[in-house]
């Protein structure tokens, strides 16, 4: 694979990390480039610049002309800074070392996510490790979204992000036509050592806060989401040959005469997976999991491929999709639309009536989708036994349930939390809320997708064996499997402390857990999630169970998937919307043809980037949902709702409205009728005189006090406190911030 040019920030960290792990050796830029598999002229020039910067900043020494070595000092470390809501921060610098606490007054000119150099302060007693930022090495970003406040002689911008604790100074000549109180995008210019505030300029005016278009465009800018594809990318996509040719069909296994259909949400436009089913003469059921063959059209290292790498994932905001691939590919050429012949990459299984797999095959195929089903249509067939392709659907449902039962036996954890969705009018205003819950139709698709993902990961990770080989004449078995490269989707084992916290909290509600081993912990979590169904504590225990799990990531280093109970797992089934799936398709195709695709260093870089982009996408999606929730509640000020206490913190109580899952906060100082103290150990507030308790999971009645569209925050009060308010939605004035 040709190397995609890495952002300098990533390359900087990789060079520093490489030198740290080879601290006894010296390297010139050519040796370093060869060792790190840096192959392009552009990256070699970057490498020379980085080595010079590292020397100037005191991280490396030039032992002889052009030869560099790490300058080790236990007093200084580099890492990424992560701010808390209270303006303090932690610096993450090693997977094996504890994070370093940075007091608010010692963060210097660092901003959220920056790569920083930290001086380790001497420890006092048994206190945690603390440090002081001495230098910002690389900025994580230089553009920020916020609200502008204009004075006669200057302006300043208050950032939207609660992790930015400094206001940005704007000269009146650089407000770019913004009006007081409008939401804007600013670009950081400088932050001088003798100044309290960074200086920035307005580069874009979004409009007035609280308006749909303003807020959604601001969210996209905050997370660096593109509004459209560059013209050159659209042009390249439209030039791709899309016709189905006889030559290409001859290279593929033909499934066009086998019953095949897609099952997707009713409003889906990109169909990247289909199922086929037929009964074989040997008595087995042949089930094909057919995935859009994106890699047939996406040439490695093309401009289109580089754009897909940068995006890494499609992003689903409440009112739009920001796709990884241009629409001509995602919604038309690659999409497995009904009554059209399509190229696919398939995992085909022969199963008996008990769901036991007797044979599997992987390879390129061609299909013809006979029907496009929505989940609701398939659910009706499952429940009534009537409808199009009822026989095939009922067999698939029965087999899926067998696969699911086996997953339970192997240790899969089943989270079944409802997803909040909004009905929007033509202007994007929320006019209703509904919940997307998983029924048998969703689980049917999920089980077969999980099967394909798991078996592809096993095939790549373990190497070829026997009936796993694509035995069609088009493919040749690989003889050298010494390097079984795969992009894994891993989910590590929760640490003991998190499991103990979950166990202790659940015990307060009478649920006993056994976490003495991995298998027993899985069984206990599944039993717990079943036992709390429809109980008042369900939402909170489910949330704590999710939080006890580490985040899933992409990597070339397999550690298994704890949540699913799989030793090998990958993402193969959604290449239209996830770049790691594209990589897996290329790896699988190379393996089937006895070739090698890429190398571990390049793949690991792309895994790290994809994991980061996935986190960013999730945060953007949550921000858009939170905004719509606040907007939806903004005309309900003074109304009373049933709610469940969903969080208890030192600054207040969070409550989630039962009927729409909108969450708001009751500040501790606003709880009336008594003086309440925070009982951290038991997740509750207790009245000093009355003994009244507000505890996690309690059912309460709340009154909506305000809806702050700028902060995307709802404020509640308890109904029985006599504090119900009939005020209109208001924008809450922000407190004075650091450096104003």
N, C-alpha and C positions, 0 to 999 in steps of 0.2 A: 504494500500500500504506500502510495506517495504520502509523505508527511504533510498534514495540514499545519500551517504556520501557527505556532502557539502564541497567545498573548504574552507580552513581555513579563507581566506579573507572574504568570505560571512558570515561565522559564527561569525567572529570578529565583523563585522558591526551590525549583528543582536543582539548580546549580548549587545553591547554598546547602541544600540537603545532601547532595552528592559529595561535596567537599567535606562536610561534617562526618560522613560515613567513611571517608578515606583520609582521615585527619593526619596520617603519618606520611602521606605522599604529596609530591608536587606535580602539577600538570601545566602544560601550555595549552593554548586554546584549541589546537588541533587534537591533542590527546584527549582533552575533556570532551570535545565534540564527538570524537569517535566512540569514547566510552559511553556517552549518553545517547548515541545514535542520532546525532544532529547532522542532517544530511543536506540541508538547503543553504544557499548562499545568504539568504535573508536571516536565517537563524544563527549562522556563524557570525555575521556582523553584530547581531543582538548579543551573542555570547561575549564578544570582545568588549562591547559597551558595558555589559553587566560585570565582567571581571574588573574593569577599571573603576566602576562605581563601588564595588565591594572593597576594593583596595582603599579608595578615598574614605569610605565609611568605617574602615578599621576592622572589617570582617575577615579579610585575607591579607597575607603579606606576600610580596614579590621577592622570593628567596634569591632568585637570580633573574636576569633579564627575560621577561616573558613567561616565567614559571611561577605558578601561584600555589599557595597552601593556606588552609583554613587557620585563622588565628583564634585558638581556643581560649575562652575565658568563662569561668563558671559564674562570673558576676553579671554577664550579659547574655540574653537570649533574644531570638526573634520569633514572632508569632502573630497571629491574627487577633485583633482586639474586638471584644464583644461587650457593648455597653448594656447596663441594666436601666430600668426606668427611673432610677434614682441618680443617674449621672456617673455612678461608679462603673467599673468595668472589670472584665477578666480577659487575660491573654492566654490563648490556646497555643502551645508551642510544641507539644509532643503527645503522641497517643498513649504513652506509658507514664508520663509525669502529670502531676496535678496542675490545674490551671493556676495562673498567678493573679492574685487580686490587685487591682489598681484603684486607689482611692480617687474620688472625683477631682480633687485638687492636683493630682499627679498624672493626669492623662495628657497633659501638654496640648498639642494641636492635633491630636488624633481624632478621627471620625470613625463611625461604625464600619467595621470590616477591614480597616487599613492594616497593612503589614507593618509592624512596628518593632523597634529595638527597645528592649526593656532592661533596666538596671535592677538586679535582684537585691532587695534590701535585706540587711541582717535580720535573722529571725529573733523574735523576742519570746522566750518561753516556748510554749507549745502552740503558738499562734500559727495560722495558715501562712503560706508563702505569699509575700507581698512584693510589689515592684513599682517602678516609676518609669513612665515612657520618656525616653531621652531623644528619640528620633522617629519620624515617620518615614519608612523606607519607600513604600508604594501606597498610593491612594487606591482604595477599592473602587471608588467612583468619584466623579467630579460634578455630576449633575444631580440636583435635588428638587423635590416638589414641596411647595409651601404656600403660605398666605402672606401677601405683602402688606405692610403698614407704612404709609407714606406721610412724612413730616415735611415742613416747608424746605428744610435744608438737606435732608437725607431720607433714606428709606431703609427698612430692614425686613427680612423674610423669616417667618417662623416656620420651620420645617414640619411637615406632616408626621414624619417618623418619630415615634416616642423614644427612639434610640439616638436621636440627635439633640443634644442639650445645649446647643449654642445657636444664637440667631446670626443671620448673615447680613452684613452691612452692604447696602446698595447705594451707590451715588445716584443722585437724581437724573444725571445724564444717561444712566444705564438702566432705567426702569422699563424701557422698550414699550412705552404707551400704556403700561399697566395702571389700573385705577385702585385706589385704596380698598383693601379687603378682598381683592381678587386672588384667585389661585394661579400660581405661576410656576414655571420651570426656570431654575437658576443654574449658572455654571460658576463653580469655584474658580477664582482668579489667583488669590494668594492669602496666606495667613502669616503675617509678619510676627516675629518673636515678641515684639514690644506692644502688640495690639491684642485686645481682648477678643475681638471678633474677626472671623474670616471675611474677606471681601469677595463679593460675587456680582454677577450681572444677570439681568433677566434675559433669557433667550427665547421664551415663549409665554404667551398669556393664554391661559385656558378659559377664563371667564369667571363668573360669579360662583362662589361656593354653594353647594347644595343642589346645583342643576345637574341633571343626569349626564349630559354630554361633557360638562366640565369635570365632574368627578371620575367618570370612567376613563377619559383621556389622561387625567392626572394619575390614576392608578397605573395605567399602561406606561407612562413616562417614569414613574417612581421605580418600577421594576424593569425598566429598560426594554419593554415589549414593543416591537415594531408595529406600526399601523398598516403597513403594506410591504410587498416585496419590491425590491429595486426593479426598475424597468428591464435591465439586462437579464435578471433572473427570470422574470416573466417571459421574456423573449426566448430565452434558452429552453424553458419548459415547453413553450408552444411549438418549438422546432423538433421536439423529440418524435421520431416515427412511432405511430400508435397502431398501425394496422397489424392484424393477426396474419402471420405468413405460414405457408405450408412447410417451409424449411425449419422454422422454429417449432412448429407442432411436432415435426418428426423427431425432435430432440426431447420431447416430453411425454410423460404418461398421460393418456387421454381419459378424462373422467366426464366428458360431455354427455354421455348417455346414462350416467349414474345420477339418481335422484339427489339434487343438491339445492340447498336454500340458505339464506342468511337470516339471522335473528338479531335485531338491533332496537334501540330506542325509536319511538315513532317519528322523532324529528331528525334522525341521523341522516347525514349526507355522504359520509365516507364509510363504506362497508369493507373492512379489511380482513374479515374472516367469514368462512362459510363451512357448513357441514354437509357431507354426503353420507349416504347409508345404503347398503345393499346386503342381502343374504347370499352367502357363498355356498357352493356345492358341498364344501366340507362341513357345513353346518354352522360356521362362525358368522358373526356380523362384522362386516367391513365398514369401519367408520373413518372417513377422511376429514382431517382438519386442514382446510385449504386457506392459505394466507396470501394476500395480495403480493405479487412478486415485484416489489418496489425496486429491488436491486437490478432487475432487468432494464430499467429505465434510468436509474440513478448511477451514473458513471463515477467511480472513485476519483476524488480530487478535482472534479469538474466544478465550475462556479456554483452550480445548483447543489452539488454535494457539500461544498464549503458553507453555503448558506444554511443547509440542513444541520450541519455540525454546530454552527453558532447557535441556532435556535434550540437544537437538541430534543425539543418536545413541543407538542401542540399545547396551547394554554386555553382553558375553558373558563372564561368569565361569565357572569350571570346573563349577559346579553349578547355575547359574541364568542367566536372561536378564533384564536390566532394560530393558524396552522403552521406545522413544520415544513410542509411542502406546498407549492402553489396549487391553487384550486384545480387547474387543468389536470394535475396528477391526483391530488387527494380526493376530489369529488367525481372525477370522470375516468381518466385513463387507468388508474390503479384500482379504483373502487369496484368492488364485485357487485355491480348493478344487475338487477334481474333481466333475464332474456338477452344477455350479452355474453359472448365468449371472452374469457379473461385468462391471462397467464397467472399462475399461482405457484407457490412453494408449499409443499404439503407434507404432513405427517399422517401416515395411514396405518390404522391398527386393525388387527383381527381379534375380536373378543368373543368369548362364549357368553351364555345367558347369565352367568354370574359376574360378568365384568372383568374376567381374567384375560389378560393379554397373551395371545399365543404367537403373534408375529407383528413386526413393525417395519415400516419402510419410510424413508425420507427421500424426497427428490422434487424436481421441477415438474409441473403438471399444467394441464389446461382444463378449465371447467366451464360449465354453462349453468348459471343459477336459474332454477325453475320458478322460484318464488322469493319475494322479499317479505319476511314476517316482522311484525313488531313484537316486543315482549308480551304485550297485552293479548295479542292474537294467539300466541303459542300458549299462554297461561289458560286461555279459554278452552283450547283443545285439550290440555292436560286435565282440567277440572271437569269438562263435560264429555270427553271422549269423542267429540264431533268436530269436523272442520277439515280444511285442506290438508292433505298428507298426514292425516291423523295416525295411521299405522306407524309411519316412520317416526313421527314426533313422540308417540307413546313408547316406542322401543328405545329411542334416545334418552327419554326421561328415566326409564327403568334402568338403563345401563349407567346413566349419570349418578343415580342414587346408589348403585353398587360401588361405583368409584368413590363416592363421598363417604360411604360407610367404611371403606378401606382406609381413606384418609384419616377418619376418626381413630381407627385402630392404630394407625402409624403415628398419630400425635399432632394432627392439624388443630389449630385453635380457630374457632369460628366466631368472628365478630359480625354482628348483624345490625349495625346501627343505621337508622334511617337518615337519608341525605335530604337536606332542605333545598327546595327548588321554588322559583318564583314564576308566577304568571305575569307577564309584562304587557302593557298596552303599546300602541304604535310609537309613542314617545319614549318608551323605556321605563315608564313608571310602574312600580309594583302594584298590582291590583288583587293579588291573591298569593297564598303560600300553599304548597303541597309537599308531601314527603315521598321520596323515592325509596321504596323498600324492596328487598330482595325476595322474590317468590321463586317457585320451581323453574319457571322459564329462564330467569336470570342465572339460577344455579346450574341449569343444564349446560348453558354456554360456558359458564365459569369452569365447570368440572372438566370439560373436554379441552378448553384452553390450558388449564393447569396441567393436564395430562401431556399435551404437546410440548409445553414449556419444559416440563420435568424430563421427558424422554430425550428431547434434543440436548439438554444440558448433560444428561448421562452419556449420551452418544459422543459428544465432543469432549467431555471431561475424562471419561474412562478409556476412550479409544474404540476402534472398531472391534466387533466380535460377531462372528456367525451371522445370524439372521438379521442383524442390525444393518448390514451392508445393503445399500441400494443395489439390488441384483439385476437391474435393467441393463441392457447392452450399452446404454449411453454412458455408464459410469464405470470407473475402475477403482477397485479397493486400494486404499492407501497402505503401503507396507511400512512406512516409517511413522510411528505414532509417538515418538519420543517427546514431542512437544504438543500436548493436547490443549491448545489454546481455546479458551472460551471466555465470553463476557458473562459472568454470573450475576444473578440478582440474589444477594445474600441478606440474611436477617439474623444477626448474631444472638446468642443466648443472653437474656436479661441478667444483670448483675444481681447478686444475692440481696443486696440492700433494697433494691426496687421491689423484688418479690416479697421480702419481709414486710415492707411498708404496705403492699397490697393485702397481704395475709392479715396483718394487724388491723388494718382498717375494716376489712370484711368481717373480722371477728366481732367488731362492735355491733354488727347487725345479725350476729348469730351464725355466720357462715365460716366453716372450718376448712382450711386448706392444708394440703400436704406438699411442701416444697423441698422435701429431702433429696429429690433427684429430678433430673430433667423431665423424665417420663411422667413422674407423679405430679410435677408442677403443671405440665400440660393438661393432664386429666383433671386436676383441681380447677384450673382456670376455665376449662370447658364446662365443668359441673357448676361452677360459680355463675358463669354467664347464662346458663340454663335456669338456675335457681332464682336469679334476680328478675327474670322476665315479669313485666307488669307490676313490679314492686316499686315503691316510692324511691328506693335507692338505686334503681336500675341504671339511670343515666350516669350517676356519679361513679358507680363501681365500674361500669363499662369504660368510662373515661380514664379512670385510674389504671384499669387493666391495659388500655392502649398505651398510656404514658409509661407503664412499666417496661414496655418493649423498646429496644433500640430501633432507630430508623433503618429501614432497608436501603441499601446502596448498590451501585454497580461496581464490580471489580473483577480482575482476572484471577484473584486469589480466593479460591473457594473456601467458604466456612459454613456452607449449608444454609437452609432457610428454616429457622426455629419455628416461626409462626405457622408455617405450612407443614412442618415435620418432614421436609425433603432434604436428603443429603446433597442432591444436585438440583439446581433450579436456575432458569434463565428467563429472558423475555424474548419470545420468538414471534408472538401472535399479533403485534400491532406496529408494523414498520411504517405505516402511513403517518403515525403520530409520535413514535419514539425512535430516536436514533440508535440506541443500543440494540433494538431489534434488527435494524439494518445491518449492524456489525455482525450479529449472530447469523443472519442469512448469508453474509459473505463468508464467514468462517465455515459454516456448514457446507456451502457449495464447494469451497476449496477442498475441504476434507473428502467430500464425496468423489472429487476428481483427482485425489491423490496429490493435492497441492497444499501450499501453506499461504495463508493470508495474513499479512501484517506481522507485527512483533509485539511482545508483551509490554514494552515501554510505551509505545504509541497507543496501544489499546488501553493501558492503565490511565494514561492522560485523558483519553476520551471518556473513560468510565468516570473519572473524577469530575470532569466538566459536566457530563450528563447528570450526575447525582446533584451537583450544585444547581444546575438549571431546573431540575425537577423540584428541588426545594423552593427555588424562586417562584416557579409556576404555582406551587401549592399556596405560597404566601399571597401571591397576587389574586388567586381564586378566592381565598378566605377574605381578603380585603374587599373584594367586590361584593361578596355575600353579606359581609358585615355592613357595608354601606347600604345595601338594599334593605336589610333588616331595619336599620335606623330610619331610612326613608319611609318604609312601610308603616312604622309606628309613629311617624311624625304628626299624623292627624288624630292620634289616639291619646293625647295628653289629658290626664285627669281620669282616664278610664281604669277600671279595676280588672285584674286577670288572676287566674289561678297560676301558680308558678312553683317550681321546685328549686331549693337552694342548691346551686351547682358548683359553688366555690366559696371558700372562706379564707380570707387573707387578713393581714394586719391592718390594711387600709379600708376594708369593708367586706360586704357580702355580695356575691354574685347570685342572681336568680334567673332561671330560664322559664319563660312563659310556656305553659303546657301546650296550648293550641297552635302555636306557630314557631316554637323553638327560638324565639328572639331572646337574647340574654342582655341583662342590664345590671347595674351595680347600685347597691344601697351603701353609701359611705358610712363608715362607723360613727362619724360625728352627727349623722342625720337620724340614727336610730333613737326614737323618742321614748319617754316614759321611765327611763332608768339610766344608770351609768353602766355601760356594758364593757367587759374586758374580753380580750381575745385569748381563747384557750387553744393554743397552737397544736398541742399534742392530740386533742380530741376533735379538731376541725369544727370549732363552734365558738359562738359568742354567748356569754353568760351575764345576766343582769346582776349587778352587785347587791341590790336590795331585794328585788323581787325573786331572784333565782330563775327568772325566765330564760329559756335557752333557744337560740337559733342555731341549728345543727345542720351539717351537710346532709342533703337528701330530704330534709323536711319539706312538706307541702305548706305553702304560705299563700296569702293573697297580697298582691302588690298593686301599687298605683303608679302609672307612668308619669314622671315629673317633667322630664325634658328629653329632647332628642337632639344631640349635638352632631350635625352632619359633617362638621369639620373634623372632629376627633373620631367620627364613626362610633359614637358611644351613646348608650341609653342610660338614663338615671332613673331609678325607682325609689319608692319608699314603701314601707309596710302599711297596709290599709288601716290597721288598728292603731296606728300611731297618731291619728288625727292630722296627718300632714299631707293629705291629698291636695293636689294642686290643679287648677284649671288653666294654668298659663299656657300660652301658645308655644310651639316649638321655638327654641332659642339657640343662638350660637353662644356658647359659653366663652367669656374672655379668658385667655390663657394667662397663667401666672407668669411672674417675672422669671426669666430663664438665665442661665449662666451667660455672662458676657453681654447682656443687653445694653 
